[in-house]
């Protein structure tokens, strides 16, 4: 884990250095205002979804994995087998949409494959050894990293994105860090392009999206708490 964090830290540092040295190469210039605004709104949405997904996945795994002795198949793990990596994919793709030229997505996806696909295969091999039949059945039902659209549409969002305040608190630092970095770079980019007025308009839209996601987060926390209370009541009645 420490080695992985160090590697990710080095990658982020190199990205920041490249942006400082060659901003015009990587950062997207404002040519089509409407298209640029749509890309930024989509990007922020992906970033926030990815952060919520990571918080749900980490929290659910820590609470129900029994220190790695149980195969997790509920919550976000009903959506995909690797929801934390899906969260990273959403966050990275969102950052590219907000800030970078379109071709940077190829670099991001290449780095993502290099960093995580082989890691996923190793983890799957380990799980197959620990839970032979159970994991084989799970693999047949749930996709590896990209969710099936029918699963998203048929299930209640609180069913595959359960969330607790305690889980969210552990991720709040990284959530704020990503958002502040994106907004800072976006402001810097627009100031360089002398389009501060456009930035203010877009910032208002992006703030509205963040407020909506705060309400979504509160909804997920409330639904999760209610579901647990209902489950506890049923267990007491059964006893």
N, C-alpha and C positions, 0 to 999 in steps of 0.2 A: 504493500500500500504506500509506504513512504517513498519507495523508488518511483512509483507511478506518479505521485504528487510532485516529486522533484522534476520528472520529465515534463509534466504538464506545465509546471512553473517556468521551465526553460523555454518551452514553446511559446507561452504567452509573452515572456520577456522579449524573445526574438521578434514576435509580431509587432510589439509596441515600438521596438527600435526601427524596424522597417517602415512603420507608419510615420515616425518622426523624420526619418531620412528621405523617404520617397512618398509623401502624401498624395501627390497628383497621380502616381502610378496605381495605387491601390484604392484610394477613396473615390467614391462615385461623385461626379460633377452633376449639378442640377441642370438638366437639359429639358426634360419633359416633367414639368412640375407635378401634374396629376399622377403620372406613372410613378414618379419618385415618392410622392406622398402615399400612394397605395402600397408600394413596396415597404415603406417604413412602418405603416400600420400593420401589415401582414407580419413583418419582422418582429415588432414588439409583441404581437399576439403569440407568435411562436416561442419567443423568449419566455414569456410568462407561463405559457402552457408547459414548457419544458421544465421550468423551475418548480411548478406545482407537481408535475409528474415525478421529479426527483425527490421532492419532500415526501410525497405519498409512498414512493417505492422504498426509500431508506427507512422511514418510520415503520411501515408495514413489515418489512423484513426483520428489523430489530425486535419487533414485538412478537412476531409469530414464528420465527425460524428456530426457536429453542436452541440458540447458539450454534446454528448450523446442523442440528440433528433432525430437522423436519424440512420437507420439500414444500416451498411456498407456492401455492397455486391460486390463492384468492386475491382480492383487491386488484391493484394494477397488474398483477401477474396473471389475471384472466384475460388481459388485453394483449400482452406480448410476454415472452419469456424473459426479456431483458429490458424492463421499463426504464431503468436508470440510464442505460445507454441510449434509449430512444429519447429520453429527456435531454441528454447531451447533444444528440443530433438536432433536436428542435431548437435548442439554445444557439448552437453554432450557425445553423441555417438562418435563424432569425437575425443574428448579428450581421451576417453577410448581406441580408436583404436591407437592413437599415443603413449600413455604412459603405459597403464595398461595391466595386465594379462587379458586373454579373459573372465574369470569368473566374472570380475568386472562389466561387462555389465549387469549382473543379478541384482547386487546391485543398479546400476544407474537406471535401468528401474523400480525397486521397489520404489526407492526414488521419481522418476518422477511421478509414479502413485499416491503415497501418497501425493505429493505436489500439483499436478495439476489436476488430473482427477475429484476429488470431487469439486474443484474450477470451473472447466469447467461446471459441472452439475448445480452448483448454478448460474453461469452466464447465462446458457441457460434458466433456469427457469425464471430469471429476464427478459431476452429478450422476452420470450414467453408472459410474462405479458404486456410488453411495446408495442410489435408489433405482436399481436396474429396471424393474417392471413399471414402477410408479412414474419414473421420469420418461420412459418410452411412451406410455399412454399420454402423459402430459404434452410431449413433443408433437404427438399426432393431432392434438386438439388446439394448441395455441401456437401462433407464428413466432418466429425468432425475434424480430425487431420491428417489423412494420405491421401495424394492426389491421385486421380485416374490417372493412367498412360496415358490414352487417352487425358485427359485434358492437361497434361504437353506437350504431343507431338503435339497436334493439335493447341495450341495457341502460339502466339509469346511470347517469354520470357518477353519482355518489357510490354506485356499486363497484366501479373499477377505479375511482379516485377517492378512496376514503382518506380523510385528513383529520389530524388532531393538532391542537395548538402547540403541544409539546414537540411534535415532529417539526412543525413549521419554525419554531424558535431556533432549532438546531441549524436550519438552512437560511435563516434571515440574513446572516452576514454575507453569504455568497450571492443571495438574491439582490441585495442592495448594492454590492460591489459591481455586479454585472450591469445593473441598470444605470448606476452613476457613471461608470466607464463609458457605456454606450451614449448616454446623453452628453457627456463631456466631449467625446470625439465628434458627435454630431454637431454640437455647437461650434467646435473648432473648425470643422469642415465648412459650415455655412458662413462663419466669419471670414474664412479665407476666400470664399466665393462671393463675399459681400452680399449675402442674402439673409441678413438677420431677421427681416420682417417675415420671410417665409419660414424661418426657424420658429418664430413665435407662434405662427398659425399652426404649424405641425405639432409644436409642443403642446398646444391646447388639445388637439385631437388625441395625442398619445397619452396625455394626462387623463382624458376621459376613458380611454381603454384601460388604464391602470386602475381607475376607480371601479370600473365594471369587474375587473378581475379581483379586486378586494372584496366586492360583494359575492363573487363566485366562491372565493376562499372561505368567507364566513358561512355561506350556504353549505359547503362541503363539510366544514367542521361541525355545524349544527346537525346535519343529516347523519354524520358518523356517530355523534354522541347519542342521538335519538335511537339509531339502530342498535347501538350497544345496550342502551337502557331496555329496549324491547326484548333483546336477546336474554338479558339478565332476568327480566320479569318472567319470560317463558320458562327459563331454567328453574326458577324458584317455584313456579306453579307445577312444574313436572315433579319436582321433589316433594 
